[in-house]
Amino acid sequence: MKFRKITACFLLFSSPIFAEEIEQLDDMNVQSIAPISTETENSLLLTGDELRNKIGSTLGETLQNEGGISNQSFGSGVGTPVIRGQSGSRVKVMQNGLGNNDVSSLSPDHATGVDPIIAERIEVLRGADTLRYGSGAIGGVVNVIDGRIPEKLFDKFIGGAGEQRYDSATDESSSALKLEGGKGNFAYHVDGFYRDAGNTSIGGAAIDETRARQHDPSFNAVPAGELQNSVGFIDNTQSRARGGSAGFSMIGDVGLVGAAINQTERNYGIPPDGHGETPVHVEMKQTKYDFKSQLNNPFAFVEKAKLKFGYTDYAHTEFDGSVAGTVFLNETYESRFELEHAPLIKNNKGVLGFQSTNSTFQGLGEEGKIVPKSDIATYGIFNVESLKVGAVTYELGGRVESTQITPEGRNDVSYIPLSGSMSAMWQINSQNKLSLAFTHSQRAPQIQELFSDGFHHATRSYELGNENLQKELSNNLDLGYQFDASWVQADFNFFHNWVSDYIYQQRDSAQLFNAEDGEFVANDSDCAECFPLLHSEQQAAIFKGFEAKTVFPLLDNKFGAVDLTLFSDYTRGTFDKGGDVPRMPPLRYGTQLSYEKNDFSGNVRLTRGESQTNSGENETTTPAYLLLNIGTQYKIASFANSEILLFAKGKNLLDENIRSSVSYLRNFAPEAGRSAEVGIRVSY
């Protein structure tokens, strides 16, 4: 509570400073407030036309073709990124440098509050820079930047962009509009989007009945051949989403101060499991208030002082037909204070800061609380430094965090995660670059991993937490090599991650939950309302793999430029005591042929995903697949003082019935079949 008051005082105190400065300034030079850029971090940045071409219906779909990243879908309405086999809280999703603070990290059926269609750029961070945003993000950090609080001044009072898309896979129509501009020292931003989609079209049957029955005895009550199974589409996968933001800022040489409000609503169906039960759908609503201020050169040793504060009110209701079932509520306050210091020695830069997150969370079911109402307080301090010595750039980072969970009717639990990272990047010569990084990361268990105790409608399972869980301790070694020449560009990354006390959900092989009487029964029981029982368990695990990409320029003349890209990625997860970590992505590899001339570009991409036979205990395998996509873009450079971008994509042209091994619903909801997407974006 004290830090919230400090935040408010800082904002109020800074306002007159900016007002006085604004009256005196005519010409200004303002830099964007972006994360410190370090040469050694293993990062990805999508922006501009590349981002527009890759945007999907969800954040996971948008990033799924990047090296080491998969999409954990739960029907067309849900898709969260999986990075190097890690998901949930191990991949931290943020908006504009603050946590999204929805409940997407708690369960695979929960959609993220971020919609990629309004993104201006998307950053994926790994390494030391992740320590600025939290402990335990061993997969990485995904930061979606939409510019809702402007960080720069505009050269006109009204500008912006409008976008319209249509996707035949779900008969989805999506629209987005952005207006931004300003005058003098004032800048504003307004955006909005709307999506409406029907059931997902697929290239075969929705339910793989053989695999669905393989490890799930809840199907014992349904005779073979009597499962309700749709062909050519996935029933109950319709979705709607809408949202918008409004923000402003006052910007001067001394810095800036700004605020924004955002609201997002989603309504999406959960694919059925064939038992013929009442359809389940989710209604989600999230409201966010964000504040930001920055002071340039406030002290002799500080180049920038940044303060961010966010408030999130989140509600998520799962309906069994028209009856409200499971409800998740989350109210969160988050604050960040950062100092980017002046170089302590030559070629040094760094940032140190403080972060606090205070939330009240609860999960309610028809029979009572499945997660007790709890106050969760997390405080962290961090420091990230980089130093260039000759041809080598070194980076060092550290974070200390305190987490306390106070649940109603249960004992308090507290953790102190300690994390650190060090890396070196050697620019051997103009063509060769070598990097080596080591990261030690600790993650406190999440509330649902500790205290869940109830039936969850959307996942159709009884989830049971474990109050005795310990911190996860991860030690990751990352080796990278880059080669850049006129005839080829190559990028290789290899990783090995040792995780002590890895937390995961394990399907019980001995018991089922009978929803009719609320009792647990033997796994060979023939009851119509029996569902799997999932335990939170913990043991040591190892993750290892690679990402590789090479680009060969085949042609570059007056007829255009042609590039051939070869790519591959792989993640293997095993437990030290034997067995496989569930829901790991398979080996992927493929090729892409790209063509570009003037304002036209296009590509053909073929991806082979091998079968996933290392599926884990009581989990099913997934077959191999071939994914063929094409894409084209044409930019009309100037039309009535506007820039027009036309784009079209053909997806899954072989109409494969792809079962994603990272999806909890792989046996019930395959990926979309053959489809076409067309769109237009007008910027002015």
C-alpha positions in Angstrom: 0.0 0.0 0.0 2.9 2.4 0.7 4.3 1.9 -2.7 1.0 2.7 -4.3 0.9 6.0 -2.4 4.5 6.8 -3.5 3.5 6.1 -7.1 0.6 8.5 -6.9 2.7 11.2 -5.3 5.4 10.8 -8.0 2.8 11.3 -10.7 1.3 14.3 -9.1 4.6 15.8 -8.3 5.9 15.3 -11.8 3.0 17.0 -13.5 3.8 20.6 -12.7 7.4 20.0 -13.6 6.4 18.9 -17.1 3.9 21.8 -17.3 6.5 24.3 -16.5 9.0 22.8 -19.0 6.4 22.6 -21.7 5.8 26.3 -21.6 9.5 27.0 -22.3 10.3 24.5 -25.0 10.0 24.9 -28.7 12.2 22.1 -30.3 12.4 18.8 -28.6 14.4 15.6 -29.0 12.5 12.8 -27.3 13.6 9.1 -27.4 11.3 6.2 -27.2 11.0 4.4 -23.8 12.2 1.0 -24.8 14.0 -1.8 -22.9 17.8 -1.5 -22.8 19.2 -3.0 -26.0 22.0 -5.4 -25.4 24.1 -7.2 -28.0 24.2 -10.4 -26.0 20.6 -11.0 -25.4 18.9 -13.7 -27.3 15.9 -11.8 -28.5 13.3 -11.5 -31.3 11.6 -8.4 -32.6 8.6 -8.3 -34.9 7.5 -4.9 -36.3 6.2 -3.2 -39.4 5.2 -5.2 -42.4 6.7 -8.4 -41.1 4.5 -8.2 -38.0 1.4 -7.4 -40.1 2.1 -10.5 -42.3 2.5 -12.8 -39.3 -0.4 -11.6 -37.1 -2.9 -14.4 -36.2 -6.1 -14.6 -34.1 -4.1 -15.1 -30.9 -0.6 -14.3 -29.6 0.5 -17.9 -29.9 -0.6 -18.2 -33.5 1.2 -15.0 -34.3 4.5 -16.3 -33.0 4.2 -20.0 -33.8 6.5 -20.0 -36.8 9.4 -18.4 -35.0 12.3 -20.5 -33.9 11.7 -22.4 -30.7 8.1 -21.1 -30.3 4.9 -23.1 -30.6 1.2 -22.3 -30.1 -0.6 -23.9 -27.2 -4.1 -23.7 -28.6 -7.4 -24.6 -26.8 -9.7 -24.1 -29.7 -9.5 -21.1 -32.0 -10.3 -18.6 -29.2 -7.2 -19.4 -27.1 -3.5 -19.6 -28.2 -0.6 -18.9 -25.9 3.1 -19.0 -26.8 5.2 -22.0 -25.8 9.0 -21.2 -25.8 11.5 -24.1 -25.7 8.8 -26.3 -24.3 7.9 -23.9 -21.5 4.5 -22.3 -21.0 2.2 -20.8 -18.4 4.1 -18.7 -15.8 7.4 -19.7 -17.3 6.6 -17.5 -20.3 5.7 -14.0 -19.0 3.3 -12.1 -21.2 3.4 -8.3 -20.9 1.9 -5.2 -22.4 4.1 -2.1 -22.7 6.5 -3.4 -20.1 4.0 -4.2 -17.4 2.5 -7.6 -16.7 -0.7 -8.4 -18.5 -2.1 -9.7 -15.1 -4.9 -11.9 -16.6 -5.1 -15.6 -15.6 -3.8 -17.0 -18.9 -0.7 -18.4 -17.1 -2.9 -20.4 -14.7 -4.6 -22.8 -17.1 -4.4 -23.6 -20.8 -8.1 -22.8 -21.5 -7.6 -19.1 -20.4 -7.2 -16.6 -23.2 -4.7 -13.9 -22.8 -6.0 -10.3 -22.6 -3.6 -9.2 -25.3 -4.9 -9.1 -28.9 -2.0 -9.0 -31.5 -4.0 -7.1 -34.1 -3.4 -3.9 -32.2 0.3 -4.5 -31.6 2.9 -2.1 -33.0 5.7 -4.4 -32.2 6.3 -7.7 -30.3 9.5 -8.4 -28.4 10.6 -11.9 -27.2 13.3 -11.6 -24.7 15.6 -14.3 -23.2 18.7 -14.1 -21.0 19.6 -11.4 -18.5 17.0 -8.9 -19.7 14.1 -11.1 -18.5 15.3 -10.5 -14.9 13.9 -7.0 -15.2 10.4 -8.3 -15.4 10.3 -11.3 -13.0 11.8 -14.5 -11.8 11.1 -17.9 -13.3 10.6 -16.9 -16.9 12.9 -19.7 -18.1 11.1 -19.8 -21.4 11.3 -16.0 -21.9 9.3 -12.8 -21.9 6.9 -11.7 -24.6 6.2 -8.0 -24.6 3.4 -6.6 -26.7 3.8 -2.9 -27.4 0.7 -1.0 -28.6 1.7 2.6 -27.9 -1.4 3.3 -25.9 0.6 5.9 -23.9 2.5 7.8 -26.6 6.3 8.0 -26.1 7.0 10.4 -29.0 5.4 13.5 -30.5 3.6 13.3 -33.9 4.0 15.6 -36.9 0.3 16.0 -37.4 -2.8 16.3 -35.3 -4.7 13.3 -36.7 -3.0 10.2 -38.1 -3.4 6.5 -37.6 -4.3 3.3 -39.4 -7.2 1.0 -40.2 -7.1 -2.7 -40.8 -9.6 -5.3 -42.1 -9.0 -9.1 -42.3 -11.0 -12.1 -43.3 -10.0 -15.7 -42.5 -11.9 -18.6 -44.1 -10.7 -21.2 -41.5 -13.2 -19.8 -39.0 -15.2 -17.4 -41.2 -13.5 -14.7 -39.0 -13.9 -11.1 -39.8 -11.6 -8.8 -37.8 -11.3 -5.0 -37.8 -8.9 -2.7 -36.1 -8.6 1.1 -36.0 -5.9 3.4 -34.5 -6.0 7.2 -34.3 -3.0 9.0 -32.9 -1.5 12.5 -33.2 -1.0 15.6 -31.2 -0.1 19.2 -31.1 2.8 21.0 -29.3 3.8 18.9 -26.3 0.5 16.9 -26.2 0.2 13.4 -27.8 -2.8 11.0 -27.8 -3.6 7.5 -28.9 -7.0 5.8 -29.4 -7.5 2.3 -30.8 -10.2 -0.4 -31.0 -10.7 -3.9 -32.5 -13.4 -6.4 -33.1 -13.3 -10.1 -34.0 -16.2 -12.4 -34.9 -15.5 -16.0 -35.8 -17.5 -19.2 -36.3 -16.6 -22.9 -35.9 -13.1 -23.9 -37.0 -12.8 -25.8 -40.3 -10.5 -28.8 -40.2 -9.2 -31.5 -42.6 -10.9 -34.5 -41.0 -12.6 -35.6 -37.8 -12.4 -33.4 -34.7 -11.9 -36.2 -32.2 -9.2 -38.8 -32.5 -11.2 -41.5 -30.7 -8.5 -44.1 -30.5 -6.1 -41.8 -28.8 -8.8 -40.1 -26.7 -9.7 -43.5 -25.2 -6.0 -44.6 -24.8 -5.3 -43.0 -21.4 -8.6 -41.5 -20.4 -10.9 -44.0 -18.7 -13.7 -41.4 -18.5 -14.6 -42.7 -22.0 -15.4 -46.2 -20.6 -19.1 -45.3 -20.3 -19.4 -44.4 -24.0 -19.5 -47.5 -26.3 -17.2 -47.5 -29.3 -18.6 -45.7 -32.3 -21.1 -43.7 -30.2 -18.9 -40.7 -29.4 -20.3 -37.5 -30.8 -17.7 -36.5 -33.4 -17.9 -33.8 -36.0 -16.1 -34.1 -39.4 -14.8 -31.1 -41.3 -15.2 -28.7 -38.4 -14.8 -28.4 -34.6 -18.1 -27.8 -32.9 -18.6 -25.0 -30.3 -15.4 -23.1 -31.3 -17.1 -19.8 -32.2 -15.6 -16.7 -30.7 -16.0 -13.0 -30.4 -13.7 -10.4 -29.0 -13.6 -6.6 -28.8 -11.6 -4.0 -27.0 -10.1 -0.6 -27.1 -7.6 1.8 -25.5 -7.4 5.6 -25.0 -4.3 7.3 -23.8 -2.4 10.6 -23.8 1.0 12.0 -22.7 2.7 15.3 -22.2 6.2 15.2 -23.6 9.2 17.5 -23.2 13.0 17.5 -23.0 12.7 16.8 -19.3 10.7 13.6 -20.0 7.0 12.7 -20.1 4.0 11.8 -18.1 0.9 9.9 -19.5 -2.0 7.6 -18.7 -4.3 5.2 -20.6 -7.3 3.0 -20.1 -8.0 -0.2 -21.9 -10.9 -2.7 -21.9 -11.1 -6.1 -23.5 -14.0 -8.6 -23.7 -13.9 -12.1 -25.1 -16.5 -14.8 -25.5 -15.3 -18.2 -26.9 -16.4 -21.8 -26.9 -14.5 -24.8 -25.6 -14.3 -27.8 -28.0 -16.4 -30.7 -26.8 -15.0 -34.1 -25.8 -17.8 -36.1 -27.6 -19.7 -37.2 -24.5 -22.7 -35.1 -25.7 -22.7 -32.8 -22.7 -23.9 -29.2 -22.5 -21.5 -26.9 -24.5 -19.1 -24.9 -22.4 -18.1 -21.3 -23.2 -16.1 -18.6 -21.5 -16.9 -15.0 -21.1 -13.9 -12.8 -20.1 -13.7 -9.1 -19.3 -10.6 -7.1 -18.4 -10.1 -3.4 -17.6 -6.7 -1.9 -17.3 -5.5 1.6 -16.1 -1.9 2.5 -16.9 0.3 5.4 -15.8 3.8 6.2 -16.9 6.3 9.0 -16.3 10.0 9.5 -17.2 12.6 12.0 -16.2 15.6 12.5 -18.4 18.9 13.2 -16.6 17.3 13.9 -13.2 20.7 13.3 -11.4 24.3 13.5 -12.3 24.6 9.7 -12.4 21.2 8.8 -13.8 20.3 9.2 -17.5 16.6 8.2 -17.2 14.3 7.6 -14.3 11.1 5.7 -15.2 8.0 4.9 -13.3 5.1 2.7 -14.4 1.9 1.9 -12.6 -0.9 -0.4 -13.7 -4.2 -1.5 -12.2 -6.1 -4.5 -13.7 -9.6 -5.8 -12.9 -10.1 -9.2 -14.5 -13.2 -11.5 -14.5 -13.5 -14.9 -16.2 -16.7 -17.0 -16.1 -17.1 -20.5 -17.6 -20.6 -21.3 -18.5 -22.0 -24.8 -18.7 -24.7 -24.1 -21.2 -26.4 -21.0 -19.6 -25.3 -21.8 -16.1 -22.3 -20.1 -14.6 -19.8 -22.7 -13.5 -16.2 -21.9 -12.7 -15.4 -18.2 -12.1 -11.9 -16.6 -11.8 -11.5 -13.1 -10.4 -8.2 -11.2 -10.3 -7.5 -7.6 -9.1 -3.9 -6.5 -9.5 -1.8 -3.4 -8.8 1.7 -3.4 -10.4 4.4 -0.8 -10.1 7.9 -0.5 -11.7 10.6 2.0 -11.0 13.8 1.9 -13.1 17.0 4.0 -13.2 19.2 3.8 -16.3 22.5 5.0 -15.0 25.3 6.9 -16.7 28.3 4.7 -17.6 30.2 3.9 -14.5 33.2 3.0 -16.6 33.9 3.3 -20.4 31.4 1.3 -22.6 29.2 0.4 -19.7 25.4 0.8 -19.4 22.9 -0.6 -17.1 19.5 -0.4 -15.3 18.5 -1.1 -11.7 15.0 -1.0 -10.4 12.2 -2.1 -8.1 9.0 -3.9 -8.9 5.9 -4.7 -6.9 2.8 -6.7 -7.7 -0.1 -6.9 -5.3 -3.2 -9.0 -6.3 -6.3 -10.6 -4.9 -7.2 -13.8 -6.7 -10.0 -16.4 -6.3 -11.5 -19.3 -8.2 -15.1 -20.2 -7.6 -16.9 -23.4 -8.6 -20.5 -24.6 -8.4 -19.7 -26.5 -5.3 -17.6 -23.7 -3.7 -14.1 -22.3 -4.0 -11.7 -24.3 -6.1 -9.0 -21.8 -5.4 -9.3 -19.9 -2.1 -9.5 -16.2 -2.1 -5.9 -15.1 -1.6 -3.8 -12.0 -1.3 -0.5 -12.3 -3.3 2.3 -9.8 -2.7 5.5 -9.9 -4.8 8.4 -7.4 -4.4 11.6 -7.5 -6.4 14.8 -5.6 -7.0 17.0 -6.1 -10.0 20.1 -4.9 -11.8 21.2 -5.6 -15.3 24.7 -4.4 -16.6 26.5 -4.6 -19.8 30.2 -3.9 -20.6 32.0 -3.9 -23.9 35.7 -4.7 -23.7 37.3 -4.9 -27.1 35.5 -7.4 -29.3 33.6 -9.0 -26.3 30.4 -7.6 -24.8 29.7 -8.9 -21.3 26.3 -8.9 -19.5 25.5 -9.5 -15.9 22.1 -9.5 -14.2 20.6 -10.3 -10.9 17.2 -10.2 -9.2 16.0 -10.8 -5.6 12.3 -11.3 -5.1 9.9 -11.9 -2.2 6.6 -13.6 -2.7 3.9 -14.2 -0.1 0.5 -15.8 -0.6 -2.1 -15.4 2.1 -5.1 -17.7 1.3 -8.4 -17.7 3.3 -8.6 -20.7 5.6 -5.1 -22.0 4.7 -1.6 -21.3 6.1 0.4 -18.6 4.5 3.3 -19.5 2.2 6.3 -17.4 1.3 9.3 -17.7 -1.0 12.4 -15.7 -1.8 13.5 -16.5 -5.4 17.0 -15.5 -6.3 18.0 -15.3 -10.0 21.1 -14.3 -11.9 22.5 -14.3 -15.4 25.9 -13.7 -17.0 26.8 -13.9 -20.7 29.5 -12.9 -23.2 29.2 -12.2 -26.9 32.4 -12.3 -28.9 32.5 -10.4 -32.3 35.2 -12.6 -33.8 35.3 -10.6 -37.0 32.8 -8.9 -39.3 31.3 -12.2 -40.3 31.5 -14.4 -37.1 29.8 -13.9 -33.7 29.9 -16.3 -30.8 27.8 -16.0 -27.6 27.7 -18.0 -24.3 25.2 -17.4 -21.5 24.4 -18.9 -18.2 21.2 -18.1 -16.3 20.1 -19.3 -12.8 16.4 -18.7 -12.3 14.1 -19.5 -9.4 10.3 -19.6 -9.6 7.8 -19.6 -6.8 4.8 -21.9 -7.2 1.7 -20.3 -8.5 -1.5 -20.2 -6.5 -3.4 -22.8 -8.5 -0.4 -25.2 -8.3 -0.5 -24.9 -4.5 -4.2 -24.7 -3.6 -6.5 -25.9 -6.4 -9.1 -28.3 -5.2 -12.2 -28.6 -7.4 -13.7 -29.4 -10.7 -12.7 -27.1 -13.6 -15.4 -26.9 -16.2 -13.4 -25.8 -19.2 -10.7 -28.4 -18.9 -13.2 -31.0 -17.7 -10.9 -32.2 -15.0 -10.6 -32.2 -11.2 -7.5 -30.2 -10.3 -5.7 -30.9 -7.1 -2.8 -28.7 -5.9 0.0 -29.4 -3.5 0.7 -27.0 -0.6 4.2 -28.6 -0.1 5.6 -27.5 -3.4 9.1 -26.0 -3.3 10.7 -23.4 -5.5 11.7 -24.4 -9.0 15.5 -23.9 -9.6 16.6 -23.7 -13.2 20.2 -23.6 -14.5 20.3 -22.8 -18.3 23.3 -22.9 -20.6 22.9 -21.2 -24.0 25.4 -21.3 -26.8 24.9 -19.2 -30.0 26.8 -18.7 -33.2 26.0 -16.3 -36.1 27.6 -16.1 -39.5 26.9 -13.3 -41.9 28.4 -13.3 -45.4 27.2 -12.3 -48.9 26.4 -15.9 -49.8 24.7 -17.0 -46.6 23.4 -15.9 -43.2 23.3 -18.4 -40.5 22.1 -18.4 -36.9 22.4 -21.4 -34.5 21.4 -21.6 -30.8 21.9 -24.6 -28.5 20.5 -24.8 -25.0 20.6 -27.2 -22.0 18.4 -26.5 -19.0 18.6 -28.4 -15.7 15.5 -27.8 -13.5 15.3 -28.9 -9.9 11.8 -29.5 -8.5 10.0 -28.9 -11.9 6.3 -28.4 -11.3 3.8 -30.1 -13.7 0.3 -31.5 -13.8 0.1 -35.3 -13.8 -3.0 -37.3 -14.8 -3.9 -39.8 -12.1 -3.9 -43.4 -13.4 -5.8 -44.9 -10.5 -8.8 -42.5 -9.9 -11.5 -40.5 -11.7 -13.8 -37.8 -10.4 -17.5 -38.5 -10.6 -19.2 -35.2 -11.1 -22.7 -36.7 -10.4 -22.0 -37.4 -6.8 -18.7 -35.4 -6.2 -16.8 -38.6 -5.3 -13.6 -40.2 -6.5 -13.9 -43.6 -8.1 -11.7 -46.2 -9.6 -10.3 -45.7 -13.1 -12.3 -48.6 -14.5 -15.6 -47.2 -13.4 -18.3 -46.8 -16.1 -19.9 -43.6 -15.1 -21.3 -41.0 -17.5 -19.9 -38.0 -15.6 -16.4 -39.2 -14.8 -13.5 -36.9 -15.5 -9.7 -37.1 -15.1 -8.0 -36.1 -11.8 -4.9 -33.9 -12.2 -2.3 -33.6 -9.5 0.4 -30.9 -9.1 3.7 -32.8 -8.8 7.3 -32.0 -8.7 10.6 -33.6 -9.7 13.9 -32.8 -11.4 13.9 -32.4 -15.2 16.2 -31.6 -18.1 15.4 -29.7 -21.2 17.7 -29.5 -24.2 17.5 -28.5 -27.8 18.4 -26.1 -30.6 17.1 -23.5 -33.1 18.8 -23.2 -36.5 18.3 -20.9 -39.4 20.2 -20.3 -42.6 19.3 -17.9 -45.4 20.9 -18.2 -48.9 20.4 -15.3 -51.3 19.8 -16.9 -54.7 19.0 -13.9 -56.8 19.3 -10.1 -56.4 19.0 -8.1 -59.7 16.5 -6.1 -61.7 14.1 -9.0 -61.7 13.9 -9.0 -57.9 15.5 -10.7 -54.9 15.0 -14.4 -54.1 16.1 -16.0 -50.8 16.1 -19.6 -49.7 15.7 -20.2 -46.0 16.3 -23.5 -44.1 15.1 -23.8 -40.5 14.7 -26.3 -37.7 14.1 -26.4 -34.0 13.9 -29.1 -31.3 13.1 -29.4 -27.6 13.5 -32.6 -25.5 12.2 -32.7 -21.9 12.9 -35.7 -19.6 12.7 -36.4 -15.9 15.8 -37.4 -14.0 14.0 -40.4 -12.6 12.9 -41.5 -16.0 10.0 -40.6 -18.3 9.2 -37.7 -20.5 7.9 -34.2 -19.6 4.4 -34.0 -21.1 3.4 -31.6 -23.9 6.7 -31.0 -25.5 6.9 -29.8 -29.1 8.3 -32.2 -31.8 11.3 -31.8 -34.0 10.4 -29.3 -36.8 12.3 -28.5 -39.9 11.5 -27.0 -43.3 12.3 -24.5 -46.0 11.0 -21.2 -47.2 11.4 -19.5 -50.6 10.9 -15.7 -50.6 10.7 -13.2 -53.4 10.7 -9.4 -53.2 10.6 -6.7 -55.8 9.9 -3.1 -55.2 6.6 -3.0 -53.1 5.7 -6.7 -53.7 6.8 -9.6 -51.6 5.8 -13.3 -51.3 6.9 -16.6 -49.8 6.2 -20.3 -49.9 6.9 -22.1 -46.6 6.9 -25.9 -46.0 7.3 -27.2 -42.5 7.6 -30.8 -41.4 6.7 -31.7 -37.9 7.8 -35.1 -36.8 5.6 -37.4 -34.6 5.9 -36.8 -30.9 6.4 -40.2 -29.4 7.9 -38.9 -26.1 4.5 -37.8 -24.9 4.8 -38.5 -21.1 3.1 -40.8 -18.7 -0.7 -41.2 -19.3 -0.5 -38.9 -22.4 -1.0 -39.7 -26.0 1.4 -39.4 -29.0 0.8 -37.1 -32.0 1.5 -38.0 -35.6 3.8 -36.2 -38.0 2.5 -33.6 -40.4 3.4 -31.4 -43.3 2.3 -27.7 -43.2 2.3 -25.7 -46.4 1.7 -22.0 -46.3 2.0 -19.2 -48.8 1.9 -15.4 -48.3 1.9 -12.3 -50.4 2.0 -8.5 -49.7 1.7 -5.5 -52.0 2.3 -2.0 -50.7 0.8 1.0 -52.5 3.4 3.6 -51.5 1.1 6.6 -51.7 -2.6 7.0 -52.4 -4.5 10.2 -51.3 -1.7 10.8 -48.7 -2.1 7.3 -47.4 -0.1 4.1 -47.5 -2.1 1.0 -48.4 -0.9 -2.6 -47.7 -2.7 -5.5 -49.3 -2.0 -9.0 -48.1 -3.2 -12.5 -48.6 -2.2 -15.9 -47.1 -3.0 -19.5 -47.9 -2.6 -21.7 -44.8 -2.4 -25.5 -44.4 -2.8 -25.9 -48.2 -2.4 -29.7 -47.9 -5.4 -29.7 -45.5 -3.6 -31.8 -42.9 -5.4 -32.7 -39.7 -2.6 -31.5 -37.4 -2.5 -32.5 -33.8 -0.3 -30.2 -31.7 1.7 -32.0 -29.0 1.8 -28.9 -26.8 -2.0 -28.6 -26.7 -4.1 -30.1 -23.9 -6.9 -30.7 -26.5 -4.8 -32.3 -29.2 -7.2 -35.3 -29.3 -10.3 -33.1 -29.6 -9.3 -30.0 -31.5 -6.8 -30.2 -34.3 -5.3 -27.1 -35.9 -7.3 -25.3 -38.6 -7.5 -27.0 -42.1 -7.0 -25.5 -45.5 -7.9 -21.8 -45.5 -7.3 -18.4 -47.0 -6.8 -15.0 -45.4 -7.0 -11.7 -47.1 -6.7 -8.2 -45.7 -6.0 -4.5 -46.2 -4.3 -2.0 -44.0 -4.5 1.8 -44.6 -2.0 4.1 -42.8 -2.4 7.8 -42.9 
